[in-house]
């Protein structure tokens, strides 16, 4: 199967079946045997989803009438063609001819002429079509309107820079396993192998790569010397203020990046319990622990139903990496623009507060809970914690006095792109 055909099927799975790119791509990439074809497919899939609101608006102008639902793969091919013409260095004749030819491999030869005519029409009228698209805000910024409205409300002075940062590819960041190798030594090892990187300023173990690479190109990746992790996610161990002998709960822990980082930097913990509701995701956590040579007690259970997994012993520290809209990591997961709906923020906020109240009852007096999201929506972050502090008299904030992000009324917020990081929110709460 050709790379463009696989990309069209991936995009169809996202648009029609609500799958994420992270689940759709691994299922279909094995159909391609050549690594360069896989890279091209990933570029098309991520690129189309990143710019979907703009590409879809242009496609709608070009098509005489909407394609039928059963032909969403052909619609995806048209989007792939537009993306190549607008954002890639693919020659026009190749973008048109090779994209149109894919229709035959999808057993829809009738669509070859439709794709060809649509893309050639775009080439002839590009400037007018782009100007027309700019007249609609969601198409101009390549962002769903409800997300733009939310950003404008929460961040009136920053929403445009947030959108711009979220529409750019993120840097690849890694976390060096300091239990196995020092950061300077690992940086030297990378340079010996022709891999450029620089130190991430807010973490003792972070590196920012000059350009993304396959993880297996990273020195001793399989031996557990390094893991891929955004810089904003690398801030957790320091916020937890850990020391030997503490009992720690990492709730909603899969796929385990923060779990492993905690263990790498604190080998003397009495116990770390990694809890998540989904067994498939917990298997990924187990795989990461094995690769890094670490141990945690991994449990599958619902954080809202503690009787199903809790052993009755209170925790000194709890990390609640709460389920959220993931609006702060759109640049890394652009399909979020299509997978999220306008009512999701309120639903997620209700889920978050339910989990927060349940886990608070498991914290020792004097213990600390770190609330974290990869969201930039205030309803999930600052407003959530302010309300919890009003409702829970035993809770008080522990200020985060750091030079990253920005201080909120409670907690700190990182916006996408700040110091190269994704968007994260953190708050520390102590039990009186």
C-alpha positions in Angstrom: 0.0 0.0 0.0 1.2 3.5 -0.8 2.1 6.0 1.9 -0.6 8.5 0.8 -3.2 5.7 0.9 -2.2 4.8 4.5 -2.3 8.5 5.5 -5.8 8.8 4.1 -7.0 5.8 6.1 -5.4 7.2 9.3 -7.1 10.5 8.8 -10.4 8.8 8.0 -10.1 6.9 11.3 -9.7 10.1 13.2 -12.4 12.0 11.5 -15.0 9.3 11.1 -14.3 6.9 14.0 -12.9 9.3 16.6 -9.6 7.5 16.9 -6.5 9.3 18.0 -3.4 9.5 15.8 -1.5 7.6 18.5 -3.8 4.6 18.0 -4.6 4.9 14.3 -1.0 5.2 13.1 0.5 2.2 14.8 -2.3 0.0 13.5 -1.7 1.1 9.8 2.0 1.9 9.5 3.0 -1.8 9.4 1.4 -1.8 5.9 4.5 0.2 4.8 7.8 -1.6 4.5 10.1 1.4 3.8 11.0 3.8 6.6 10.9 6.8 4.4 7.3 6.0 3.4 6.4 5.7 7.1 7.9 9.1 7.7 6.0 10.6 4.8 2.7 9.1 6.1 3.3 10.5 9.6 4.0 13.9 8.1 0.8 13.9 6.1 -1.3 12.5 9.0 0.0 15.0 11.6 0.1 17.9 9.2 -3.5 17.4 7.9 -4.8 17.2 11.5 -2.7 20.2 12.6 -4.2 22.4 9.8 -7.5 20.6 9.4 -9.9 23.6 10.1 -8.1 25.5 7.4 -7.7 22.7 4.9 -11.4 21.6 5.4 -12.7 25.1 4.7 -10.7 25.3 1.5 -11.8 21.8 0.5 -15.5 22.8 1.1 -15.0 25.8 -1.2 -13.6 23.6 -4.0 -16.1 20.7 -3.9 -19.4 21.3 -5.7 -21.2 19.2 -3.1 -20.0 17.4 0.0 -18.7 13.8 -0.5 -20.8 11.0 1.0 -19.8 9.6 4.4 -18.7 6.3 2.8 -16.2 8.3 0.8 -14.4 10.0 3.7 -11.2 8.3 2.6 -11.4 10.3 -0.7 -12.1 13.5 1.3 -9.0 12.6 3.4 -7.0 12.3 0.2 -8.1 15.7 -1.0 -6.9 17.1 2.4 -3.6 15.3 1.9 -3.2 16.9 -1.5 -3.9 20.4 -0.2 -1.4 19.9 2.6 1.3 18.9 0.2 0.6 21.9 -2.0 0.5 24.4 0.9 3.1 23.1 3.4 5.4 20.5 1.8 8.1 20.7 -0.9 6.4 18.2 -3.1 6.3 19.4 -6.7 2.8 20.3 -7.8 2.5 17.7 -10.5 3.5 14.9 -8.1 1.2 16.2 -5.3 -1.7 16.1 -7.8 -1.0 13.0 -9.9 0.2 10.7 -7.1 -2.5 11.7 -4.7 -5.2 11.2 -7.3 -3.8 7.8 -8.3 -4.3 6.5 -4.8 -8.0 6.4 -5.4 -7.5 3.3 -7.6 -5.7 1.4 -4.7 -8.7 2.3 -2.5 -10.9 0.7 -5.1 -12.6 3.9 -6.1 -11.2 4.7 -9.5 -14.0 7.2 -10.2 -12.5 9.5 -7.6 -9.3 9.9 -9.5 -10.8 12.6 -11.7 -12.5 14.3 -8.7 -9.2 14.6 -6.8 -7.3 15.7 -9.8 -9.8 18.4 -10.7 -10.1 19.6 -7.1 -6.4 20.0 -6.6 -5.8 21.7 -9.9 -8.6 24.1 -9.2 -6.9 25.0 -6.0 -3.6 25.7 -7.8 -5.3 28.0 -10.3 -7.1 29.9 -7.6 -4.8 29.6 -4.5 -4.6 33.3 -3.6 -8.3 33.9 -3.8 -9.1 30.7 -1.8 -6.6 31.5 0.9 -8.0 35.1 1.2 -11.5 33.6 1.5 -10.4 31.2 4.2 -8.9 34.0 6.2 -12.3 35.6 6.4 -13.4 32.8 8.8 -11.7 32.9 12.1 -11.5 29.1 12.7 -9.9 28.6 9.2 -7.6 31.6 9.6 -6.1 30.2 12.8 -6.7 26.5 12.0 -8.5 26.1 15.4 -12.0 25.0 16.2 -14.1 28.0 17.1 -15.1 26.8 20.5 -11.4 26.4 21.4 -10.6 29.9 20.2 -13.5 31.3 22.2 -12.2 29.5 25.3 -8.7 30.7 24.8 -9.8 34.3 24.3 -11.8 34.2 27.5 -9.1 32.7 29.6 -6.1 34.3 28.0 -7.2 37.6 26.4 -3.6 38.9 26.0 -2.0 35.6 25.0 -4.5 33.6 23.0 -3.0 34.4 19.6 0.5 33.4 20.7 -0.9 30.2 22.2 -2.5 29.4 18.9 0.7 30.1 17.0 2.8 28.0 19.3 0.2 25.1 19.2 0.3 25.1 15.4 4.1 24.6 15.3 5.9 21.3 15.7 7.3 20.9 19.2 10.9 20.2 19.9 11.9 16.6 20.9 12.9 16.6 24.6 14.4 13.7 26.5 15.0 12.9 30.2 18.4 11.4 31.0 18.2 8.6 33.6 20.5 10.1 36.2 20.6 6.8 38.1 22.6 5.4 35.2 24.5 8.3 33.6 25.1 12.0 34.2 23.5 14.5 31.8 26.9 15.9 30.7 28.2 12.5 29.9 25.1 11.6 28.0 25.2 14.8 26.1 28.8 14.1 25.1 27.8 10.6 24.0 25.1 12.0 21.8 27.5 14.4 20.2 29.9 11.6 19.5 27.1 9.9 17.5 26.3 13.1 15.6 23.2 14.0 17.6 22.9 17.7 18.6 21.2 18.7 21.8 21.3 21.4 24.5 20.4 21.3 28.2 16.9 22.0 29.3 17.1 24.9 31.7 14.4 23.9 34.2 15.4 20.3 34.8 18.6 18.6 36.0 18.0 15.7 33.6 16.4 17.3 30.5 17.9 17.7 27.0 16.4 19.5 24.0 17.3 17.8 20.7 18.2 19.9 17.6 15.9 17.8 15.6 13.6 14.8 16.2 15.1 11.3 15.8 13.9 7.7 16.1 14.2 6.7 19.8 16.4 3.8 18.9 19.0 6.3 17.6 19.4 7.6 21.1 22.5 6.1 22.8 21.6 3.2 25.0 17.8 3.8 24.8 17.0 0.1 25.2 19.3 -0.1 28.2 17.2 2.6 29.9 19.6 5.5 29.8 17.1 8.0 28.4 13.4 8.5 27.9 11.4 10.9 25.7 9.5 13.4 27.9 8.5 17.0 27.4 10.3 19.5 29.7 7.0 20.6 31.3 6.4 17.0 32.5 9.9 16.8 33.9 9.0 19.2 36.8 7.1 16.8 38.9 9.7 15.1 41.2 10.9 18.4 42.5 7.4 19.6 43.1 6.6 16.5 45.2 9.5 17.3 47.6 10.4 13.7 48.0 12.7 12.0 50.5 13.5 8.4 51.6 10.9 6.4 53.4 7.9 8.1 51.9 4.8 6.3 50.5 3.7 7.8 47.2 0.7 7.3 45.0 0.9 8.2 41.3 -2.8 8.4 40.2 -3.8 8.2 36.6 -0.2 7.2 36.0 0.0 5.5 32.5 2.0 5.5 30.3 4.4 6.1 33.2 6.7 8.9 32.3 6.3 10.7 35.6 6.3 7.4 37.5 9.6 6.5 36.1 11.1 9.9 36.7 10.1 9.8 40.3 11.8 6.5 40.8 14.9 7.5 38.9 15.5 10.4 41.2 14.3 8.9 44.5 15.5 5.3 45.0 14.8 5.3 48.7 11.0 5.6 48.7 9.2 3.1 50.9 6.7 2.4 48.1 5.3 3.9 44.9 1.9 2.8 43.7 1.1 3.5 40.1 -2.6 3.5 39.5 -4.5 3.8 36.2 -8.0 2.8 35.1 -6.9 1.3 31.7 -5.1 -2.0 31.7 -3.7 -1.5 28.1 -2.1 1.8 29.2 -0.7 0.1 32.3 1.1 -2.4 30.1 3.0 0.4 28.5 3.9 1.6 32.0 5.1 -1.9 32.9 7.2 -1.9 29.7 8.8 1.4 30.6 9.6 0.2 34.1 11.2 -2.9 32.7 13.3 -1.0 30.2 14.5 1.4 32.8 15.1 -1.3 35.5 12.7 0.2 38.0 10.0 -1.2 40.2 6.6 0.2 41.3 3.4 -1.5 42.5 1.3 -1.2 39.4 -2.5 -1.4 39.9 -5.5 -1.2 37.6 -8.3 0.7 39.3 -10.6 3.7 39.2 -9.3 6.6 41.3 -12.9 7.5 42.2 -13.6 4.1 43.7 -10.8 3.6 46.2 -12.4 0.6 47.9 -11.5 -1.4 44.8 -7.7 -1.0 45.1 -6.6 0.8 48.3 -5.1 -1.2 51.1 -6.1 1.3 53.9 -2.6 2.8 54.4 -2.4 6.6 53.9 0.1 8.3 51.5 2.8 10.9 52.3 2.6 12.2 48.7 0.0 11.9 45.9 0.5 12.9 42.3 -2.9 13.5 40.6 -2.1 13.8 36.9 -5.7 14.4 36.2 -7.6 13.4 33.1 -8.0 16.6 31.1 -8.7 18.2 27.8 -5.0 18.1 26.8 -5.4 21.6 25.4 -1.8 22.3 26.3 -0.3 19.6 24.1 -2.1 20.2 20.9 1.1 20.9 19.1 2.2 17.4 20.0 -1.3 15.8 19.4 -3.0 18.0 16.8 -5.9 15.5 16.5 -7.2 16.9 19.8 -8.6 19.8 17.8 -11.1 17.3 16.2 -11.5 14.9 19.1 -12.6 17.5 21.6 -16.1 18.9 21.7 -17.4 22.1 23.2 -19.0 20.4 26.3 -15.9 18.3 27.2 -14.4 21.0 29.5 -17.3 20.9 31.9 -17.5 17.0 31.9 -13.7 16.8 32.6 -13.9 19.4 35.3 -16.6 17.3 37.1 -14.5 14.2 36.8 -11.4 16.0 38.1 -13.1 17.3 41.2 -14.6 13.9 42.0 -11.1 12.3 41.8 -9.5 15.1 43.8 -11.9 14.7 46.7 -11.6 10.9 46.7 -7.8 11.0 46.8 -7.6 13.7 49.3 -9.0 11.3 51.9 -6.0 9.0 51.3 -3.4 11.7 52.2 -1.7 11.8 55.6 -2.0 14.9 57.8 1.0 17.0 56.8 1.2 15.2 53.4 1.1 16.9 50.0 -0.8 16.4 46.8 0.4 17.7 43.5 -2.4 18.4 41.1 -1.3 18.4 37.4 -2.9 18.8 34.0 -1.6 19.3 30.5 -4.4 21.8 30.0 -4.5 25.6 29.6 -8.2 25.9 30.4 -8.9 27.7 33.7 -12.0 25.6 34.4 -9.7 22.6 34.7 -6.9 24.4 36.5 -6.9 27.5 38.6 -10.7 27.6 39.0 -10.8 24.0 39.9 -8.2 24.4 42.7 -9.7 27.6 44.1 -13.0 25.9 44.5 -11.4 22.8 46.1 -9.7 25.1 48.7 -13.1 26.6 49.5 -14.8 23.2 49.8 -12.0 21.4 51.7 -11.1 23.1 55.0 -8.1 20.7 55.6 -6.4 21.9 52.4 -4.0 24.7 52.0 -1.8 25.8 49.1 2.0 25.3 49.1 3.3 28.0 46.8 5.4 27.1 43.8 8.3 29.6 43.8 9.9 28.8 40.5 11.0 30.8 37.4 9.1 28.8 34.9 5.6 29.5 33.8 3.5 32.2 35.4 2.1 32.5 38.9 -1.7 32.2 39.1 -3.9 33.0 42.0 -3.2 29.4 43.0 -0.6 27.2 41.3 1.5 28.0 38.2 0.6 27.8 34.5 2.9 27.1 31.6 1.6 28.1 28.2 2.6 26.2 25.0 6.0 27.2 23.7 7.2 28.9 26.9 10.9 27.8 27.2 10.1 25.1 24.6 7.6 23.4 26.9 4.1 22.1 26.3 1.2 23.7 28.3 1.0 22.4 31.9 -0.7 23.5 35.1 0.6 22.6 38.6 -0.7 23.2 42.1 0.6 21.9 45.4 -1.8 21.2 48.3 -0.9 20.3 51.9 -3.2 18.6 54.3 -3.3 20.5 57.5 
